[in-house]
């Protein structure tokens, strides 16, 4: 689902550590800038759809892979598009594909990231009204995935993206929100911390927070994703907390 941009400048004024953060002082007003979107496509075959948590984690990792790709940095071929996207609202839209649709999507510039069984392809940002035709015709709806087995607790020491237990989101919407949360953590990490995370393969977990922990997590000073409210949930809703060990150590 479309997850129109939400990040913690809606709630916490703490600037990100990275120079690529859109919260740097010289940035232009986000709402006045041309609007871009980061497309993500999840492969959902009828016979073997991925598990929901696997898809969420793979989408979050895909965003990090894109942000750290050399083509998105410096003078890379995607860098200008990434900068334009980050100067505006950080929109992400998740669409689904299968069969020939997926094969066509794979021909476009981007990166495919694999989870346990999930596959998510992330593409460089495009203008909000300028999607490539191969992606524009893909469906946003129909990404309602389930976890067929109980989800194990997050491994010790792994960054965890905690979902708000009181919000109902489609899998596509939650994938985009998990991508936002991963991006918030990335912005606030130092160069060495980013390198360590990248070297781990961007290991992370996405879990629904226990209700008794959510209030503490969302008020802890860790990055919080707040949704703009364009789809599914109310504006300003806190959707995900980015609980990266390096950020928690600085609280």
Buried (B, 14 or more C-beta within 10 A) or exposed (E): BBBBBBBBBBBBEEEBBBEBBBBBEEBEEBEEBEBBBBBBBBBBEEEEBBBBBBBBBBBBBBBBBBBBBEBBEEEBEBBEBBBBBBBBBBBBBBBBBBEEBBEBBBEBEBBBBEBEEBBBBBBBBBEBEEBBEBBEEBEBEBBEBEBEEEBEEBEEEEBBBBBBEEBEBBBBBBBBBBBBBBBBBBBBBEEEBBEEBBEEEBEBBBBBBEEEEBEEBBEBEBBBBBBBEBBBBEEEBBBBBBBBEBBBEEE
